[in-house]
Amino acid sequence: MTEITEIIADRRSIRRYKPDVPVTREQMDRLLHAAMLAPSARNSRPWEFIAVTKRELLDKIADVHPYAQMSKTATAAIVIVALPQEGQMEGYFAQDCGAATQNILLEAVAMGLGTCWCGVYPREERMPSIAEIFDIKAPKIPYCVITVGTPDENPSPRGFFEAEKVQYID
Ligand SMILES: Cc1cc2nc3c(=O)[nH]c(=O)nc-3n(C[C@H](O)[C@H](O)[C@H](O)COP(=O)(O)O)c2cc1C
């Protein structure tokens, strides 16, 4: 297997982190570099990133997002902010930001860090509270929160191939 194949196979959502091990600025920057190498429709790059290590804000994420309780032990989070496109690229931002998100998750594995993709967009009940915490104003959209930290659990790889989901056309 190549290194990238192993990284893809090893990635799991991590929901428990070592609360005393910080994520450094250098580590955050490496994750953000990976994010910004993602493909996007017509290279529109419809994203911004909020890199959070402030404990108070990590706790606030858990307060408002019922499925982001792991933010309490995470020592960092990246909020991906979508910038909706107009014209020919309209509607592509979710795909573009999803690609950036996945780049972060995979780069984190390569760095020995754990992450969890916590969905925000398009859940109407989650977007306003995350927008408020991070002062994200329309038309910008809080797309997702990625919690980051040193894993304190080691779930086994569990992705699998399903041949029946593939139609081969030769
Ligand atoms: C769009 C999206 C939203 C998700 N939102 C959450 C979430 O809010 N909380 C959570 O714990 N996991 C969330 N996940 C993680 C999934 O539950 C997880 O990827 C899936 O169960 C497969 O497990 P794995 O990531 O360990 O392979 C989300 C994943 C995606 C792609």
The ligand as an SDF file (V2000), in Angstrom:
LIG
                    3D

 31 33  0  0  0  0  0  0  0  0999 V2000
  -21.0390   15.7070    6.8350 C   0  0  0  0  0  0  0  0  0  0  0  0
  -20.6130   14.9890    8.1030 C   0  0  0  0  0  0  0  0  0  0  0  0
  -21.1080   15.4030    9.3150 C   0  0  0  0  0  0  0  0  0  0  0  0
  -20.7210   14.7520   10.4910 C   0  0  0  0  0  0  0  0  0  0  0  0
  -21.1460   15.2440   11.6890 N   0  0  0  0  0  0  0  0  0  0  0  0
  -20.7440   14.6390   12.8270 C   0  0  0  0  0  0  0  0  0  0  0  0
  -21.0990   15.1950   14.0870 C   0  0  0  0  0  0  0  0  0  0  0  0
  -21.7880   16.2070   14.1750 O   0  0  0  0  0  0  0  0  0  0  0  0
  -20.6530   14.5760   15.2070 N   0  0  0  0  0  0  0  0  0  0  0  0
  -19.8780   13.4350   15.1430 C   0  0  0  0  0  0  0  0  0  0  0  0
  -19.5140   12.9260   16.2030 O   0  0  0  0  0  0  0  0  0  0  0  0
  -19.5030   12.9080   13.9600 N   0  0  0  0  0  0  0  0  0  0  0  0
  -19.8970   13.4840   12.8120 C   0  0  0  0  0  0  0  0  0  0  0  0
  -19.4880   12.9970   11.6050 N   0  0  0  0  0  0  0  0  0  0  0  0
  -18.5950   11.8230   11.5730 C   0  0  0  0  0  0  0  0  0  0  0  0
  -19.3320   10.5600   11.1080 C   0  0  0  0  0  0  0  0  0  0  0  0
  -20.2290   10.1360   12.1040 O   0  0  0  0  0  0  0  0  0  0  0  0
  -18.2890    9.4820   10.7860 C   0  0  0  0  0  0  0  0  0  0  0  0
  -17.4490    9.9420    9.7580 O   0  0  0  0  0  0  0  0  0  0  0  0
  -18.9030    8.1630   10.3600 C   0  0  0  0  0  0  0  0  0  0  0  0
  -19.6590    7.5950   11.3890 O   0  0  0  0  0  0  0  0  0  0  0  0
  -17.8250    7.1540    9.9190 C   0  0  0  0  0  0  0  0  0  0  0  0
  -16.9160    6.9150   10.9720 O   0  0  0  0  0  0  0  0  0  0  0  0
  -15.3610    7.2330   10.7860 P   0  0  0  0  0  0  0  0  0  0  0  0
  -15.2250    8.7030   10.4990 O   0  0  0  0  0  0  0  0  0  0  0  0
  -14.7370    6.8850   12.0930 O   0  0  0  0  0  0  0  0  0  0  0  0
  -14.8580    6.4030    9.6520 O   0  0  0  0  0  0  0  0  0  0  0  0
  -19.8470   13.6390   10.4230 C   0  0  0  0  0  0  0  0  0  0  0  0
  -19.3430   13.2380    9.1840 C   0  0  0  0  0  0  0  0  0  0  0  0
  -19.6890   13.9140    8.0460 C   0  0  0  0  0  0  0  0  0  0  0  0
  -19.0810   13.5000    6.7140 C   0  0  0  0  0  0  0  0  0  0  0  0
  1  2  1  0
  2  3  1  0
  2 30  2  0
  3  4  2  0
  4  5  1  0
  4 28  1  0
  5  6  2  0
  6  7  1  0
  6 13  1  0
  7  8  2  0
  7  9  1  0
  9 10  1  0
 10 11  2  0
 10 12  1  0
 12 13  2  0
 13 14  1  0
 14 15  1  0
 14 28  1  0
 15 16  1  0
 16 17  1  0
 16 18  1  0
 18 19  1  0
 18 20  1  0
 20 21  1  0
 20 22  1  0
 22 23  1  0
 23 24  1  0
 24 25  2  0
 24 26  1  0
 24 27  1  0
 28 29  2  0
 29 30  1  0
 30 31  1  0
M  END
$$$$
